[in-house]
C-alpha cells in the first residue's frame, strides 16, 4: 500500500492533482497538495528521485523530491507535506553534493519546504527532509547517489 501511496503522490507532484487524504485519512480531513516540483523549483526541472517521510513506519506524512534541470545544470530538492497541508508545521529539506556543505530550508511551512539548489556536475548528491505533526516527526536522509 505504501508503494501505491508514493506513486500517487509522485504523480500528483509531477503534473496531476490528487487528494492528499487518499494517503493520510478521510477525504474531509485533508486538503489537496496544490504544488508540483516544476512550480516550486522552476519550469525546466524534472523528477529524478523521491524519499518518503514516514511516521512510525506506518503513515507517510511527507515526500522529499529531487529534481534536475539540464538548462540550469542544478539539482533542486523540495519536501512536500502530505499531512496538515495548509497548516504551518515544522518542515525541512536538505541537499548537498559530495564534498559540499549541506543546504537546508527549515521552518513552519503550510505546503512545502524549499526549494534548495546545488550545482553538482560529475558529483553525487544527498537529499532528505522532515515533517513534524502532533504525533511526532518523520525524517530521512538518502545516502549519496544520483550521480551525474
N, C-alpha and C positions, 0 to 999 in steps of 0.2 A: 504494500500500500504506500509506503514512503516513496518508493521509486515513482509511482504514479503521481504523487503529490509534487515531487520535484519536477517532473516532466510538465505537468500542468502549469506550475508557476513559471518555469523557464520559458514555456511557450507564451505565457501572459506577458512576461517582461520583455520578450523579443518581438512582440507585434500584435498580439490579440489581448482582449480583456478577459479576465476570469474573476469570479467572486472569490475573494480570499477565504471566505467562510468554508469553501469546499475543502480547505486544508486545516481548518482550525476551529470548527464549531458550527452552530446553527446559522443559517443564512441571515437571519435578522441581527446576529451579534457582531458581524464584521462588515467592513466596507471593502470596496474594490481597491486594489493597488493601482492607482492611475498612471504610474510612471513606468517607463521602459528604459533599457540600457541606453539606447541611442538618444533618448530625450535628456538623460542626465549627463552622459559623457560627451555626446556630440553625434551628429548625423553620420559621420564616417566610421563610427565604432561598430564592431560586430562581436557576437558572443564567442568566447574562447573556452571558458570553463566555469564551473559553479561549485559552491561549497554550502551545503545545507547547514543551518544552525538549529540544532535540535535540543529541546529542553528535556532533561531526564531520560533521554534515549527514546522518547515516545512522541513528542509533539514538536513539529517543525514550526518555529516562530519567526524565522528569517532566512534569507538566502543571499550570500555574497556572490556577486557575478564579476568575473574578469573579462574585460573586453580588450580589443586591439584595433588600432586604426592604421592601415597602410599609408594613409595620407599624412598623418602626424608622426608616424613611427613611434607611437606611445602606447603603453598599456594603461588601462583605466579600471579601477575597482569601485564597486558600489555595494553596500549592504541594504537590501530591500526588506522592509518589515512585512511579515505575514500576519502577525498578531498585533492588536492595538493600532491598526492603521488609522491615521488621522489624529491620534493622541500622542503628544510628545512623550517619549520614553528614551532612556539612555541607550544609544545605538552607536556602534563604531564600525569603521572599515580601515584596514591597513594593507599596505602594498610596499614591497621593496624588491629591488633587483639584487642579485648575488653581489656581495661586496659593498652594497649601498645602505644608506640609512632607511629605517622604517618610516614611511609616511603614513600618517593617521589622521582621520577626521573623526571626532567624537563629540558627543553632546546629546541633548534631548531633542530628538527629531520626530516629526509626525509621520513621515513616509519612508525616508532613507537617510543613510549616512554616506557622505562622499559628494562628489567623486574625488578620488585621489589618482594621480598620474605618475608614471615613471617612464623614462626612455631607457630601453634595455636591449639595444642591438647586440645579438650574439650572447646574451646572458639569460639565465633562468630567473624566474620571479617567484615570489612567495606572496600569498594573499590570505586574508582572513577577516573576521568580523565578529560582532556580538550584538545581541538584542536582550535587553532586560525587561521583564514583566514582573508583576507582583509575585508570581510563583517561583521566580529565580532568573538566572542568566543562562543563555545559550551562547557558547563561543567556540570558535575553532580557528585553526591556522593550518594552511597546507604546507607540505614540505616544498622545497624549491623544485620547480618544474616549469612546464610551458615555455621551454627554452626556444630562443629564436635569434 
